[in-house]
Amino acid sequence: MKTSKIILTGIAALMLAACGTQKAAVTPKPAAGTDKAAGTTATDNTQRQKLGFVQRVSDQALYQRNLVSNLTFTLSDGHKDITVPGILHMRKDEVIRLQLLIPIIRSEVGRIEFAKDYVLFIDRIHKQYVKASYNDVAFLRDNGINFYSLQALFWNQLFIPGQQRVSESSLSKFDVDLARLANTANATTAVTLKDGKMTYRWMAQTLSGLISEARAQYVSPNHGTSTLTWKYSGFMNFGSKKFPTHHELTIETEATKQKKTLKANFELDGFSDSADWDTMTTPSDKYKQVSVEEILGKLMNF
């Protein structure tokens, strides 16, 4: 039941990456490495190649606005595994909802909801909940976490921290490891984005452009290094694109008293683009609002 804590505490500060540009000086004679006929430099060709690959990766994003799926959720802290069934509801730019259920009878025991303006945790067993803005939750506010970054990770897409979506004009902010741009069946290519203490890296299949891994690493002088690795596999057709059925999250953090590693797996079963569901959850009047720390502690002990 640590799903919310794993996802939220594992993603470090998300800030807008700065992108500098530099114009080459114009001279009467072509510089070394210049194609005289085309008037382009080797640097120009490299940049076009990088931009073309990032565009290919970006183009793999689903067209669907809604995604609904049954799921099997497994959490491992290195000592024990907890597996429960659940349901995933996602609506682009509105909500990501994880419902965790009791096996067999499938009654809901917990709900984690990420909306644009708030996060919601509901503990059905103890009839308690937390609803707060991202700024009101300390570990979200301090790490600069927002809805759109989480959305991109769940939807298997590139993202630029602080921005709602990656536009064509912002694709040049990403770098590509051209040394690995080999067109072989199992090859992957690294796409990176850096900003201060943050480093973001996506490993994309070279031929298809599908993202097989996303990694965010934050280095803090006060809290050490935290790394989130989100792996994707088992891609299945969903409309005209493909979406992963297996999501594997690994959190490694030194922010706690002892270095800790947590792992979570989502196994999705049966995609749907159904829109027949409400995006907003309103806790019952019978439920008590409590602190984040209190509800997470009880959910973890379930």
Disulfide bonds with the S-S distance in Angstrom:
none
